[in-house]
Amino acid sequence: MSVDERQRAQDLAGVVVGVDGTQLGLRAVGWAAAEARLRGLPLRIVHAAPYAGDPAGPGRRRATTILARAYTVAHQREPSITVHTEQHDGAPGRALVELSAQAQLLVVGMGDGERPEEVLTGSTALTVTGQAHCPVVVVRGHRRAPTSGRAVLAGVDDPPTDVAVLSVAFNDVRRHRTPLVVLHSLHGAGPLRDHLLGHDEQAHDRAVQRMGEALAPWRAAFPEVPVELRVIRGQPVEHLLETGVGVRLMVVGTRGRGAPVRAVFGSTTREVLRRSPCPVEVVRPDVTVADSGTRPAAVAAPEHASVAATGRAAYLSHPHDLRQPW
């Protein structure tokens, strides 16, 4: 591989953000640009436009305008990062899943489903979180006050299974220099069980001890990170959503269950995505966590391929550089 080819590969292995012409997409671009700058990575803005097949047609002009606006937002937010724009002909979900195989992070927007365009955006977000090859951040659609300094919330079901979730969460709070809150739900416990059988304080204490022991290697590997452990009773969704009001980012895993199982039992991750008051990072247990950084030696790591980050921070001349507000 030549020097130019290696540089191109590094440029493409950064942060990928999908845009669709909506304000939700532009908010995702702003979030992704800030994260790319913090990680020292390039930003890759992608618009999947199956309607833009005719190079001289109105569809192609619309796709070009969407990418141009997104490029301008990225430049205004983070002028120092390298930005690439791409148009793809396939369906948005499929295109982003394919591109995630060579990305460190994939970012998409998602609204509350109150507008027609938010239904499609939400469908794409759910598709990529279940199939992407890298962690996915879903930027929620409503505006919030500045979140600098706020904690990260990690929902952990089983520490040995959620190694990727813990790796992403610990490295994120180290990068942003913020605290970490780890929330664990005590299985088989809740108000109904307490009413019928009484409150089992010993079970709660055992869960706290077990989680404390599981987190000990992580605390040792990240001594500068303040960690708060919360062991709650009952279903975790409402606890995650309530705590999410005051955090910068929520990190959750997914088991990738099929549609029939989700229809019967529901999905914590999908419900959190639909209702979360903050951005949500979804990490499947088998995804590539390329920026995993430090991981405790005592913790077994899933197979993953490391992707080198580019050190360049030059803003390149670009056909989509409008240099004006949208």
N, C-alpha and C positions, 0 to 999 in steps of 0.2 A: 504494500500500500504506500502510495506517495505521500509526501508531506501535506499537500493540498487535500488529499482524500482523508488523511487522518484528522486534519483540522475540521473538515466538513462533518466527519463522524462525531467529533466532539461537540460541534455546534448543534447538531441534531439531538444529542443526548442530554438535553437540558430540561427545562420546564415547558410543557406543552399546554396550551390553553385553547379550548374550543369556543368559537364565536358564531352567533347566528343572526346578528343584526339587532338584537334586543338590548335594552339597558342592562338586563341581567348579565348578558355576555360581556358587556363593557366593564361592569363591576368585577367580573371574574378576571378580566385582563389586568385591571389595576391591582388586584390581589396577587395575581401570578407574577406581575412585573416586580412588585416589592419582594416577593419570595425569591425570584431569580437573582435579584441584586444581592440579597443577603447570602445566598448560597454561592455567589460568584459564577453563575451559569447563564447561558443565553436563553432567550425566550422565543418560543416557536408558536406563532399564532396561526390557527388552522380554521378554515371555513369549508365545510363539506357542502357542495352546491351541485346536486344532481340536475338542477334546473338550468345550469349555465353551460350546457353543452355547445351551443353555437357561439363561436368566438366573437361574432359581430352582433349578437342578439342582446336584448335588454337584460336577460338573466346574467350574462357575463359582466355587464356594467354594474348591476346590483351587487354581485359578488365582490367586484373590485372596490366598490364604495364601502362595503362592510369591512373588508380587510384594511382599507385606508383609515377608516375611523378608529378601528382597534389599534392600528399601528400608532396613530397620533396619541391615543390614551396612554399607551405603554411609554412612549417617549416623554410625555408630560409628567407621568408619574415617576419614572426612573430614567433620566436622560443618559446615564452612563452605560446601560446594558446593551448587549447586542441583541437585535430583534430580527427574526425571519418571519415572513408571511407565506402561507401556502393555501392553495385552493385544491380541493379534492372532489372528484365526481361522485363518490359513493355516498351511501346513507351516513348521517353524522355519527351514529353509534358505532357502526362497523369501522368507519375511518379512524375514529379516535382510539378504539381498541387496538387496531393494527399499529398505530403510531406509538401507543403506550409501550410496545415491546422494546423501543429504543429511547425511552424517556426515564428521567429520574422521578418526575412528578407530573401528573395530569390534573388539570384544573378545569372545571365546568361550572356554569351557573345554574341555579334552580330556584324558581319562585314558589309561591304558595298554591299555584293552580287556579287562581281566581280569574286569570285572563286566558283567552284561547291560546296565545303564543306560549304561555307558561306550561300548558299541558304537554306540548311537544318537547320543550326544554326539560321538563321533569322526567319524561320517558327516556330521553337520551342520558340524563344523569344516572338513572337507575340501571340502565343497560351497561354503562361503562364501569360503574362501581362493582357490578357483579362479574365482569369479564376482563377488566384491564390487567395488564402485566406489571403494573407499578402502582404505588399508592395513588389514590384519587382524592382531591379536595373538591368538595361541593360547596360553592359560595352561595349562601342563601340570599334571597331576593330583597329583603328589606334593609333599610339603612340603619346603621348603628353608630353610637358615639365611638370616638377613638379607643382602640383596644390595646394600645401599647402598655406593656407591663402586666397585663392580665394573665392569669394562670391558664394552663392547658389542662383539659379534662380527658383522662383516658379511661374508657370503659373496659374492664378486664374480667372475663368470665373464668378462664383457666390459664394461669401464668405459663405453663409449658406449651400450651397451644397458641397463646397470644404473644409469643416472643416478638413477632414482627410489629405488633401494636406497641409493645413496650419500647422496642428499639426506635421506632419512629417518634414516639412521644418524648422519650428521654433526650434524644438528639435534637428535637425541635426546641425543647425548653433550654437546652444548653446554647443553641444558636441564638435564640431570642432573649436569653437571660431572664426567664420568668419561672415561677413556681409550677409544680405539677401536682394535680389532684388525681389519685387513682381510685376509681369507684368500682366496688365488687358487690354483686348481689348474692345474698345467702340463699342457695337453692332450697326449695321446699318450705320456705318461711314466708310469712305474710300475715295480714290482719285476720283472714279467715282461719288460718291454722292456729294463730294465737288465741282466737276466740274459742275454738273447739278443744285445743289441747293445752293451752297455756303457753306463755312466752318461754322459750328455751334459751336462757341466758348463756348456758354452757356452750350450746352450738354456736352462738354468736362469738363467744370468746375464742373458741377453737378456730373459727374462720379467720378472725383477726390475727391469731398467732400464725396460722398457715400462710396467710397472705404476707404477713410481716417477714416470715422466713423466706418466702419466694422473692420478695423485693430486696432482701438484704444484699445480694450480689450487685443489683442495679444501683443501690445507694452507694455501695463501695466504689463502683466504677464511675459514678457521677457525684462525687462528694460535694460539689458546688451547687447541686440542684436541691432546693427545698421540696420535700415530698410529703404530701398529706394523704393518708389512707382512710377511705371511708367504706365501711362494710354496712350495707343496707339490707333491709328485709323486703321480700316481695319482688315484683317485676321491676326491671331496671329502667324502663322507658321513661316513666314520669320523673324518676330521680335524675336521670341524665338531662332531661329537658329543663327541669327546675334549676339544676346546677349550671346548665349551659347559658343561662341568662347573664351570668357574670364572668364568663371565660372568653378567651380569645379564640380558641380552637378546641373542638372535640375530636378525639381519635378513637375510633371503634373498629372492631373486626367484623368479619362476616364469614359464615360457614359455607356460603354458596349453595344453600339448599334449593331444591327444585321448586317449581311453581305449585305443584300439588301440596307439598308440605307447607309452603308459605300460606296457601289458601286456608288451611286448617288451623295452623298454629300462629300465623302471623310472623313478622320478622322485626326484631328489635332495630336492626340497622335501617330497614326501609321506613319504619315509623319515625325514627329519629331524623332521617333525611327529610321527610315531609314536614316535620314540625319544628325542627331545630331553630333556636334563636341566634345561632352562631355558625360559622363555617364548620363543616364536618370532614375529617379526613378518614377515608375508609381503606383499611388494609386487609386484604385477604391473606390467609396464612401461607399461601404458596407464591405470593408475588415477589418480584425483584425489589429489594430495598437497597438501592444503589448507594445512598448516602448514610448507611447504617452507622458509620463512624465507630464509636466505642460500643462494644458489647461485652458484658461480663464473660470471662473465660469459662466460668462454671455453667453458663447457660448455653444449651445446645442451640445452634443457629441453623435455620432452614437454608437450603441451597439457594444461593443468589449470586448474581454476577455484578461485580463492581463496575461502575461507569466513571471514568475520569472526568473531572470538571475542567472546563476551559478557563484559562486565566485571563483571557482577553476581556476588556471592558470598553471597547471602542464602539462608538455609535456610527454605523455604516451608512453611506449614501443609499437611499432606497426609494423605489418608485411610489411607495405608499406613504412617504413622509410629507404630510400636509402641513405640519407645524402650525395648526390652528385648532381651537376648540371645536368639538362636534356640535 
